[in-house]
Amino acid sequence: MAKNLVYDIHEKPPFGKMIVFAIQQLLAIMAATIAVPAIVGNGMSASAALFGAGVGTIVYQLFTKFRSPVFLGSSFAFIGSMSAAFAGAATASLGYLGLLVGAIFAGLVYVVIALIVKLVGVNWINKLMPPAVIGPTVALIGLSLAGAAIKDVFSYGPQVDGNGAFIMSTKIWLSLICALVTLFVVIICATYGKKMTKLIPFIIGILAGYVTALIFTVIGYIADADAMKIIDFAPFTALVSDGVKLTTFLDLPKFTFVEAFKGFKDFEWSYLATVAVAYIPVAFVVFAEHIADHKNLSSIIDEDLLENPGLNRTLLGDGVGSIAGAFFGGCPNTTYGESVGCVAITRNASVATITTTAIMSILISFFSPFVAFLDSIPGCVMGGVCITLYGFIAVSGLKMIQKVDLEERANLFTVSVILITGIGGMALSIGKVTITSIACALILGIIVNIVLNKFKKPSKDKEDKE
């Protein structure tokens, strides 16, 4: 067993515990997975995205020989690409077809890179992206999500003053209280909890935050005070808006392929080019984040996933999993930092838990009340959880930087450039392609690292401090 892990990758927790662990993983990845179709709109289904994420994760596990404990969810990197597929479509059905075609293009990029890795190995990856490059990049992934976590904490659109500070209304104060209750329950359970409590801090934290929000909301309804109504019960009322019937309890997700197949009659080759331009460049950007995620996960489980099962297998799993996920949910999938953070905090690296989470994700996509409950969890509660999840991702990257010799000027400048350009938000929009700040920072860091090490004198390991 790897150091400090409660469950290693091949270990299976008892069935009852595994179900609880799977629910925790599901809660950790839920908000982001269903947020992507909500942002893209055009009638995309959150429950179908859940189904697709579950299928994509199982495909990934099959390709990686059940050695990589991470869940695949809807990728935010492709939001612009998905929107472009609808924008360039003459009909909604053609837009759905574009989602499938785009996912195939992106998946094929991964397949091609996987074949190259299979032929030449991964040493070139390690040389191209040493710890001085990967460490700050992993830290950036967590730090770049910090704003999203705080936005969730204050999920009711607070106003800011001239200094950028939040103006605290009653509702903002109450959401902050819910977030802090969630945050501290998670921290206390993960740090001082015993046995099962220490393994499911997120479930306990989310329930504590939800109950707190529920108390405020009930008081709000009794006192007719809208400012206290933290929980929106609309997802539940929608289930019975037309009376109680079968769909109140079980409903078929709106699968992407059903709508996409209707779009063949409107297909034009010019539209194919539009989709290709929107998806293929983004796939290369996400490839860099794929490397960073797996390096981070490798450091947590103390096994090099780029060697075993191998980068070629993780790429194939991610690529084919994205295609499979988009076939059902429309969203290309990617390894989730939230899932990695959950593994890091709970020290549960059991792949059986991840596989159970995938199966559960598929099953609950049909179960209307549970989907409604997940939709009703206030953003402030999820914000409290995400502070810890995203923070652990950032800290994982900083731990990698600790192992880097920063007395070496090449390393010092490489780390500095990545952190400043990434935190500064140096994102570029080229045509229909957006290169994220993380991708820009990584690319610039690779270039700086190559240039400085190219001209470094081989006989001198360190520069003078003066």
Disulfide bonds with the S-S distance in Angstrom:
none
